[in-house]
């Protein structure tokens, strides 16, 4: 493995190394948090590893090119659904709660977890993009690796799965289906390579897992006393721009 590969792999897995050494604090949530387990790292680590190795592997680069060629050959019109679908999985958690289908955590706790996951995911993606030099398939910029849209989508899919797996596993299946579709459309729109998608998916999943592992400590630090917090998170549209509206009451 080259020095650049080792650097990217270290940056991507740095949060995992930190969490593995951190003590687990008892949670104040309604249900126990998932405990750190090494086997939970297998899928995201495999996806990230595939993406990192693909940066310099001729065989995987050929796979990137052939996959992109197949998409260009069979699809004539581009869609931008990926710009919206990346947010669908984590917004679904709030929509389901608003509809009266309760997940694992209350509004305060799930929002804390989501914010933690977003910070980990966003920070990791930004660092790798800013230090990398992977040209996008459409030649518009050299920050192709990894896919931020895909990372956001898979972060949300894992978040949806964790919150509703005790209600029905199909919520998680639906979230991962949307996330997979988001990754597909990033390639479909000629914005990312297959390796970008794989690494983004791994980073997104891993970021949410880390957020749940860290939540007991964060909760203990920020919310030592139990308080009742309610709120609503809904998408907004004004003057041709999409956004997210947040209302919180303590």
One Martini backbone bead per residue (centre of mass of N, CA, C, O) as a GRO file, in nm:
protein
  250
    1UNK     BB    1   0.096   0.036   0.023
    2UNK     BB    2   0.078   0.350  -0.014
    3UNK     BB    3   0.103   0.657   0.132
    4UNK     BB    4  -0.173   0.769   0.033
    5UNK     BB    5  -0.344   0.529   0.124
    6UNK     BB    6  -0.271   0.540   0.424
    7UNK     BB    7  -0.377   0.826   0.472
    8UNK     BB    8  -0.675   0.784   0.395
    9UNK     BB    9  -0.729   0.548   0.591
   10UNK     BB   10  -0.663   0.701   0.851
   11UNK     BB   11  -0.873   0.929   0.826
   12UNK     BB   12  -1.131   0.745   0.799
   13UNK     BB   13  -1.048   0.569   1.084
   14UNK     BB   14  -0.997   0.761   1.327
   15UNK     BB   15  -1.267   0.752   1.489
   16UNK     BB   16  -1.241   0.448   1.557
   17UNK     BB   17  -0.987   0.465   1.732
   18UNK     BB   18  -1.105   0.651   1.947
   19UNK     BB   19  -1.353   0.477   2.033
   20UNK     BB   20  -1.195   0.217   2.117
   21UNK     BB   21  -1.065   0.391   2.375
   22UNK     BB   22  -1.337   0.459   2.490
   23UNK     BB   23  -1.545   0.490   2.734
   24UNK     BB   24  -1.848   0.362   2.862
   25UNK     BB   25  -2.143   0.532   2.923
   26UNK     BB   26  -2.417   0.555   3.073
   27UNK     BB   27  -2.740   0.583   2.972
   28UNK     BB   28  -3.038   0.816   2.957
   29UNK     BB   29  -3.205   0.666   2.781
   30UNK     BB   30  -3.473   0.469   2.717
   31UNK     BB   31  -3.248   0.308   2.564
   32UNK     BB   32  -2.994   0.132   2.497
   33UNK     BB   33  -2.699   0.152   2.363
   34UNK     BB   34  -2.493   0.056   2.137
   35UNK     BB   35  -2.222  -0.132   2.149
   36UNK     BB   36  -1.908  -0.176   2.095
   37UNK     BB   37  -1.820  -0.342   1.778
   38UNK     BB   38  -1.610  -0.477   1.552
   39UNK     BB   39  -1.818  -0.602   1.345
   40UNK     BB   40  -1.943  -0.315   1.269
   41UNK     BB   41  -1.677  -0.242   1.081
   42UNK     BB   42  -1.671  -0.421   0.826
   43UNK     BB   43  -1.839  -0.275   0.611
   44UNK     BB   44  -1.720   0.015   0.615
   45UNK     BB   45  -1.423  -0.077   0.582
   46UNK     BB   46  -1.461  -0.218   0.307
   47UNK     BB   47  -1.561   0.030   0.150
   48UNK     BB   48  -1.322   0.216   0.209
   49UNK     BB   49  -1.099   0.026   0.109
   50UNK     BB   50  -1.194   0.011  -0.183
   51UNK     BB   51  -1.166   0.314  -0.240
   52UNK     BB   52  -0.864   0.346  -0.171
   53UNK     BB   53  -0.743   0.129  -0.358
   54UNK     BB   54  -0.879   0.260  -0.620
   55UNK     BB   55  -0.679   0.504  -0.655
   56UNK     BB   56  -0.426   0.278  -0.763
   57UNK     BB   57  -0.591   0.057  -0.907
   58UNK     BB   58  -0.618  -0.061  -1.221
   59UNK     BB   59  -0.861  -0.254  -1.194
   60UNK     BB   60  -1.056  -0.051  -1.053
   61UNK     BB   61  -1.034   0.171  -1.266
   62UNK     BB   62  -1.160  -0.001  -1.488
   63UNK     BB   63  -1.427  -0.034  -1.342
   64UNK     BB   64  -1.501   0.258  -1.337
   65UNK     BB   65  -1.503   0.303  -1.648
   66UNK     BB   66  -1.706   0.079  -1.726
   67UNK     BB   67  -1.941   0.179  -1.554
   68UNK     BB   68  -1.956   0.462  -1.681
   69UNK     BB   69  -2.000   0.363  -1.972
   70UNK     BB   70  -2.268   0.215  -1.929
   71UNK     BB   71  -2.430   0.459  -1.835
   72UNK     BB   72  -2.381   0.640  -2.090
   73UNK     BB   73  -2.510   0.432  -2.297
   74UNK     BB   74  -2.814   0.386  -2.140
   75UNK     BB   75  -2.818   0.701  -2.060
   76UNK     BB   76  -2.952   1.022  -2.163
   77UNK     BB   77  -3.088   1.148  -1.899
   78UNK     BB   78  -3.057   1.367  -1.647
   79UNK     BB   79  -3.068   1.370  -1.291
   80UNK     BB   80  -3.134   1.535  -0.947
   81UNK     BB   81  -3.233   1.345  -0.709
   82UNK     BB   82  -2.970   1.335  -0.524
   83UNK     BB   83  -3.007   1.623  -0.393
   84UNK     BB   84  -3.258   1.497  -0.215
   85UNK     BB   85  -3.212   1.190  -0.127
   86UNK     BB   86  -2.984   1.236   0.088
   87UNK     BB   87  -3.213   1.340   0.313
   88UNK     BB   88  -3.447   1.132   0.347
   89UNK     BB   89  -3.369   0.933   0.577
   90UNK     BB   90  -3.343   1.143   0.821
   91UNK     BB   91  -3.623   1.284   0.775
   92UNK     BB   92  -3.797   1.028   0.830
   93UNK     BB   93  -3.770   1.023   1.136
   94UNK     BB   94  -3.937   1.289   1.180
   95UNK     BB   95  -4.190   1.205   1.022
   96UNK     BB   96  -4.265   0.956   1.193
   97UNK     BB   97  -4.292   1.106   1.461
   98UNK     BB   98  -4.511   1.307   1.358
   99UNK     BB   99  -4.706   1.043   1.294
  100UNK     BB  100  -4.659   0.855   1.576
  101UNK     BB  101  -4.386   0.695   1.520
  102UNK     BB  102  -4.186   0.564   1.747
  103UNK     BB  103  -3.871   0.559   1.838
  104UNK     BB  104  -3.594   0.534   2.038
  105UNK     BB  105  -3.592   0.852   2.054
  106UNK     BB  106  -3.600   1.155   2.131
  107UNK     BB  107  -3.553   1.457   2.000
  108UNK     BB  108  -3.289   1.534   2.144
  109UNK     BB  109  -3.125   1.270   2.103
  110UNK     BB  110  -3.150   1.235   1.793
  111UNK     BB  111  -3.025   1.514   1.728
  112UNK     BB  112  -2.752   1.463   1.860
  113UNK     BB  113  -2.675   1.221   1.686
  114UNK     BB  114  -2.700   1.355   1.410
  115UNK     BB  115  -2.494   1.583   1.459
  116UNK     BB  116  -2.255   1.397   1.512
  117UNK     BB  117  -2.261   1.245   1.243
  118UNK     BB  118  -2.233   1.496   1.061
  119UNK     BB  119  -1.960   1.590   1.167
  120UNK     BB  120  -1.800   1.337   1.101
  121UNK     BB  121  -1.869   1.314   0.804
  122UNK     BB  122  -1.802   1.604   0.706
  123UNK     BB  123  -1.508   1.610   0.807
  124UNK     BB  124  -1.400   1.365   0.653
  125UNK     BB  125  -1.475   1.450   0.365
  126UNK     BB  126  -1.329   1.724   0.363
  127UNK     BB  127  -1.041   1.626   0.417
  128UNK     BB  128  -1.015   1.431   0.177
  129UNK     BB  129  -1.084   1.628  -0.051
  130UNK     BB  130  -0.856   1.848   0.024
  131UNK     BB  131  -0.613   1.610  -0.003
  132UNK     BB  132  -0.693   1.534  -0.275
  133UNK     BB  133  -0.683   1.418  -0.656
  134UNK     BB  134  -0.978   1.342  -0.781
  135UNK     BB  135  -1.126   1.319  -1.073
  136UNK     BB  136  -1.397   1.371  -1.225
  137UNK     BB  137  -1.575   1.242  -1.482
  138UNK     BB  138  -1.655   1.553  -1.586
  139UNK     BB  139  -1.396   1.748  -1.519
  140UNK     BB  140  -1.468   1.984  -1.291
  141UNK     BB  141  -1.297   1.833  -1.057
  142UNK     BB  142  -1.055   1.716  -0.777
  143UNK     BB  143  -1.310   1.605  -0.552
  144UNK     BB  144  -1.438   1.306  -0.577
  145UNK     BB  145  -1.299   1.196  -0.317
  146UNK     BB  146  -1.564   1.136  -0.183
  147UNK     BB  147  -1.907   1.097  -0.157
  148UNK     BB  148  -2.119   1.317  -0.001
  149UNK     BB  149  -2.402   1.224  -0.076
  150UNK     BB  150  -2.361   0.927   0.008
  151UNK     BB  151  -2.280   0.978   0.299
  152UNK     BB  152  -2.545   1.113   0.382
  153UNK     BB  153  -2.738   0.881   0.308
  154UNK     BB  154  -2.601   0.654   0.489
  155UNK     BB  155  -2.624   0.800   0.751
  156UNK     BB  156  -2.939   0.810   0.743
  157UNK     BB  157  -2.993   0.505   0.713
  158UNK     BB  158  -2.864   0.421   0.985
  159UNK     BB  159  -3.042   0.606   1.156
  160UNK     BB  160  -3.312   0.475   1.078
  161UNK     BB  161  -3.241   0.190   1.168
  162UNK     BB  162  -3.177   0.246   1.469
  163UNK     BB  163  -3.460   0.381   1.542
  164UNK     BB  164  -3.651   0.124   1.380
  165UNK     BB  165  -3.567  -0.181   1.431
  166UNK     BB  166  -3.788  -0.237   1.669
  167UNK     BB  167  -4.033  -0.198   1.474
  168UNK     BB  168  -3.890  -0.219   1.169
  169UNK     BB  169  -3.672  -0.327   0.925
  170UNK     BB  170  -3.801  -0.175   0.672
  171UNK     BB  171  -3.700   0.106   0.724
  172UNK     BB  172  -3.402   0.041   0.671
  173UNK     BB  173  -3.435  -0.072   0.388
  174UNK     BB  174  -3.544   0.190   0.265
  175UNK     BB  175  -3.302   0.370   0.333
  176UNK     BB  176  -3.088   0.198   0.175
  177UNK     BB  177  -3.227   0.226  -0.100
  178UNK     BB  178  -3.198   0.533  -0.123
  179UNK     BB  179  -2.890   0.543  -0.088
  180UNK     BB  180  -2.824   0.369  -0.332
  181UNK     BB  181  -2.963   0.555  -0.536
  182UNK     BB  182  -2.782   0.796  -0.486
  183UNK     BB  183  -2.520   0.665  -0.581
  184UNK     BB  184  -2.616   0.598  -0.864
  185UNK     BB  185  -2.680   0.901  -0.951
  186UNK     BB  186  -2.386   1.000  -0.930
  187UNK     BB  187  -2.303   0.827  -1.174
  188UNK     BB  188  -2.532   0.899  -1.375
  189UNK     BB  189  -2.425   1.220  -1.358
  190UNK     BB  190  -2.104   1.212  -1.371
  191UNK     BB  191  -1.969   1.267  -1.055
  192UNK     BB  192  -1.888   0.955  -0.998
  193UNK     BB  193  -1.729   0.688  -0.882
  194UNK     BB  194  -1.750   0.385  -0.744
  195UNK     BB  195  -1.535   0.441  -0.518
  196UNK     BB  196  -1.675   0.692  -0.406
  197UNK     BB  197  -1.933   0.548  -0.316
  198UNK     BB  198  -1.815   0.338  -0.126
  199UNK     BB  199  -1.672   0.535   0.067
  200UNK     BB  200  -1.919   0.706   0.142
  201UNK     BB  201  -2.084   0.478   0.266
  202UNK     BB  202  -1.883   0.401   0.489
  203UNK     BB  203  -1.870   0.677   0.628
  204UNK     BB  204  -2.170   0.705   0.693
  205UNK     BB  205  -2.208   0.453   0.867
  206UNK     BB  206  -1.975   0.504   1.070
  207UNK     BB  207  -2.072   0.778   1.182
  208UNK     BB  208  -2.332   0.669   1.316
  209UNK     BB  209  -2.209   0.458   1.496
  210UNK     BB  210  -2.033   0.654   1.657
  211UNK     BB  211  -2.263   0.834   1.762
  212UNK     BB  212  -2.390   0.608   1.937
  213UNK     BB  213  -2.137   0.546   2.109
  214UNK     BB  214  -2.111   0.858   2.214
  215UNK     BB  215  -2.384   0.946   2.342
  216UNK     BB  216  -2.355   0.887   2.646
  217UNK     BB  217  -2.128   1.098   2.690
  218UNK     BB  218  -2.273   1.345   2.573
  219UNK     BB  219  -2.524   1.331   2.754
  220UNK     BB  220  -2.371   1.353   3.023
  221UNK     BB  221  -2.242   1.632   2.955
  222UNK     BB  222  -2.513   1.802   2.857
  223UNK     BB  223  -2.750   1.602   3.020
  224UNK     BB  224  -2.768   1.550   3.346
  225UNK     BB  225  -3.056   1.650   3.327
  226UNK     BB  226  -3.374   1.585   3.296
  227UNK     BB  227  -3.557   1.682   2.997
  228UNK     BB  228  -3.818   1.831   2.814
  229UNK     BB  229  -3.799   1.780   2.460
  230UNK     BB  230  -3.933   1.947   2.175
  231UNK     BB  231  -3.994   1.894   1.813
  232UNK     BB  232  -3.938   2.005   1.463
  233UNK     BB  233  -3.851   1.861   1.132
  234UNK     BB  234  -3.872   2.046   0.819
  235UNK     BB  235  -3.919   2.107   0.507
  236UNK     BB  236  -3.838   2.381   0.280
  237UNK     BB  237  -3.989   2.648   0.056
  238UNK     BB  238  -3.820   2.939  -0.099
  239UNK     BB  239  -3.748   3.104  -0.372
  240UNK     BB  240  -3.632   2.820  -0.500
  241UNK     BB  241  -3.557   2.702  -0.204
  242UNK     BB  242  -3.419   2.460  -0.008
  243UNK     BB  243  -3.489   2.335   0.333
  244UNK     BB  244  -3.466   2.348   0.701
  245UNK     BB  245  -3.689   2.325   0.974
  246UNK     BB  246  -3.657   2.439   1.325
  247UNK     BB  247  -3.838   2.336   1.629
  248UNK     BB  248  -3.793   2.425   1.980
  249UNK     BB  249  -3.884   2.292   2.310
  250UNK     BB  250  -3.826   2.316   2.687
   0.00000   0.00000   0.00000
